[in-house]
Amino acid sequence: MRSRIADDLLGRIREGAFPVGTKLPSERVLAEQYGVSRPVVREALGMLSTLDVVDIQMGRGAFVTSADVTTEPRSEYGLRDILDAREAIEAGAVRLAAGRAGDQERTAVAEALEELRRHVALHQETAAADLALHRRLVEAAHSPLLSRLWEDMTGEIEQTIRVSPHGRTMNAEILADHVDLAHGVIGREPADLEGALAACSRLYDDHRDFLRRLLG
């Protein structure tokens, strides 16, 4: 829901309904317009803030700072291509890690997951903790080449996290998918791997849908 609200607001900004420099309607007004709770509107505005479209000022509201989205890739590759490569590396790494990870790697993934949970529970920015968990998952595969490919893409991966349905803050639903993803390495049952790969597909498909709506 918050992705659809953010997408609709972005469309209205692009169409000139809210020119640069103007203040968006209050959370209460937007919640009434979209028929949702204020926290959902707050998350949608947070997504626009992540994309540098609005500036949220404490006690004053959200002000339009740009009618466009800053999504220029840091390399010759587009965001969708980077996202495809991320999924291929990560899904493959989780498959390998399910059979190769030792106690040390499983513990590292579990600790990274717990840190992400803590940030979500405290409503803190989650981008760094999110990135750390994905890195631990790839490292658990015991593949130096996969780890090297992942590290070489760090700048682009950080950007795909920033321009994502959860941006800098992750909600409980997205966290649940990350829990399932991590359990593909932490767990030891075939069902854990199946659940992890399904979660991986959900996360990346949701991200692709968001980019499709956002970038056209």
C-alpha positions in Angstrom: 0.0 0.0 0.0 2.7 2.5 0.9 4.4 1.9 -2.5 1.2 2.7 -4.3 0.7 5.8 -2.3 4.3 6.9 -2.9 3.9 6.2 -6.6 0.6 8.2 -6.8 2.1 11.1 -4.9 5.1 11.1 -7.2 2.8 11.1 -10.2 0.9 14.1 -8.8 4.2 15.9 -8.1 5.4 15.2 -11.7 2.1 16.5 -13.1 2.6 19.8 -11.2 -0.1 19.3 -8.6 2.6 20.0 -6.0 5.3 22.2 -7.5 8.8 22.2 -6.1 8.9 24.2 -2.9 5.3 23.6 -1.9 4.1 21.7 1.2 2.3 18.4 0.7 -1.0 17.9 2.6 -0.6 16.8 6.2 -0.4 13.1 7.1 -4.0 13.3 8.5 -5.4 14.7 5.2 -3.5 12.2 3.1 -4.6 9.3 5.3 -8.2 10.4 4.7 -7.7 10.8 1.0 -6.1 7.3 0.6 -8.2 5.6 3.2 -5.2 4.3 5.2 -3.7 4.9 8.6 -1.2 7.8 9.3 1.7 5.4 9.8 1.2 4.0 6.2 1.2 7.6 4.9 4.3 8.3 7.0 6.1 5.3 5.4 5.1 6.5 1.9 6.5 9.9 2.6 9.6 8.3 3.9 10.0 6.6 0.6 9.8 9.9 -1.3 12.3 11.4 1.1 14.6 8.5 0.4 14.4 9.3 -3.3 15.1 13.0 -2.5 11.7 14.1 -3.8 10.5 15.6 -0.6 12.1 17.0 2.5 10.4 16.0 5.8 10.8 18.7 8.4 9.9 17.8 12.0 6.9 19.7 13.1 6.4 21.5 9.7 5.6 18.7 7.3 6.8 17.4 3.9 8.0 19.9 1.3 8.6 19.0 -2.4 12.3 19.4 -3.4 12.3 17.7 -6.8 9.8 16.6 -9.4 12.1 13.8 -10.5 13.7 10.7 -9.0 17.4 10.5 -8.4 18.1 7.0 -9.8 21.1 7.5 -12.0 23.2 4.4 -11.8 26.8 4.7 -10.5 28.0 2.5 -13.4 27.1 1.7 -17.0 24.5 -0.7 -15.8 20.8 0.2 -15.1 19.1 -0.4 -11.8 17.0 -3.3 -13.2 20.2 -5.0 -14.5 21.9 -4.6 -11.2 18.9 -6.0 -9.4 18.9 -9.0 -11.7 22.6 -9.6 -11.0 21.9 -9.2 -7.2 19.2 -11.9 -7.3 21.3 -14.3 -9.3 24.3 -14.0 -7.0 22.3 -14.1 -3.8 20.0 -17.0 -4.7 23.0 -19.0 -5.9 24.9 -18.2 -2.8 22.1 -19.2 -0.5 21.8 -22.6 -2.3 25.5 -23.2 -1.9 25.6 -21.9 1.7 22.8 -24.3 2.7 25.2 -27.2 2.2 28.6 -25.5 2.8 28.1 -23.0 5.7 29.7 -24.0 9.0 28.8 -22.9 12.5 30.9 -19.7 12.2 29.0 -18.6 9.0 25.6 -19.6 10.4 26.4 -17.6 13.5 27.4 -14.6 11.4 24.2 -14.7 9.5 22.1 -15.1 12.7 23.9 -12.1 14.3 23.3 -10.0 11.2 19.7 -10.9 11.2 19.3 -10.1 14.9 20.9 -6.7 14.3 18.4 -6.0 11.4 15.5 -7.1 13.7 16.8 -4.7 16.4 16.8 -1.7 14.0 13.3 -2.5 12.7 12.0 -2.8 16.3 13.5 0.5 17.2 12.3 2.2 14.0 15.8 3.0 13.1 17.4 3.3 9.6 17.9 -0.2 8.3 19.9 0.2 5.1 23.3 -0.6 6.6 22.0 -3.6 8.6 20.1 -4.8 5.5 23.3 -4.6 3.4 25.3 -6.4 6.2 22.9 -9.3 6.2 23.0 -9.8 2.5 26.8 -9.7 2.6 26.9 -12.4 5.3 24.6 -14.6 3.2 26.9 -14.4 0.2 30.0 -15.0 2.4 28.4 -18.1 3.8 28.6 -19.8 0.4 32.4 -20.2 0.7 32.9 -18.9 -2.8 35.6 -16.3 -3.1 34.5 -15.4 -6.6 30.9 -14.8 -5.6 32.1 -12.7 -2.6 34.3 -10.7 -5.0 31.5 -10.1 -7.4 29.3 -8.9 -4.6 31.9 -6.6 -3.1 32.7 -5.2 -6.6 28.9 -4.3 -6.8 28.7 -2.7 -3.3 28.1 0.8 -4.6 25.3 -0.3 -7.0 23.8 -2.6 -4.4 23.6 0.2 -1.9 21.7 2.2 -4.5 19.2 -0.6 -5.2 18.6 -0.8 -1.4 18.0 3.0 -1.2 15.7 2.9 -4.3 13.6 0.1 -3.0 10.1 -0.4 -1.5 11.5 -0.1 2.0 14.2 2.5 1.3 16.0 3.4 4.5 13.4 1.8 6.8 12.0 -1.7 6.7 8.6 -2.8 7.8 7.5 -6.1 9.5 6.4 -7.7 6.2 9.7 -7.1 4.4 11.6 -8.2 7.6 9.7 -11.5 7.6 11.0 -12.2 4.1 14.5 -11.4 5.3 14.0 -13.8 8.2 13.0 -16.6 5.7 15.9 -15.8 3.5 18.4 -16.0 6.4 17.0 -19.3 7.6 18.0 -20.8 4.3 21.5 -20.7 5.8 20.8 -20.8 9.5 18.4 -23.7 9.2 19.3 -27.3 8.3 16.2 -28.6 6.7 15.3 -28.7 3.0 12.2 -26.7 3.8 14.4 -23.9 5.1 16.1 -23.6 1.8 12.8 -23.8 -0.2 11.4 -21.0 2.0 14.6 -18.9 1.6 14.5 -19.1 -2.2 10.8 -18.3 -2.3 11.4 -15.2 0.0 14.3 -14.2 -2.3 11.9 -14.3 -5.3 9.3 -12.3 -3.4 11.8 -9.6 -2.4 13.3 -9.1 -5.8 9.9 -9.3 -7.7 8.5 -6.7 -5.3 11.5 -4.5 -6.0 11.2 -4.9 -9.7 7.5 -4.0 -9.6 8.3 -0.9 -7.6 11.0 0.2 -10.1 8.6 -0.5 -13.0 6.0 1.8 -11.4 8.6 4.4 -10.4 10.6 4.6 -13.6 8.1 3.6 -16.2 
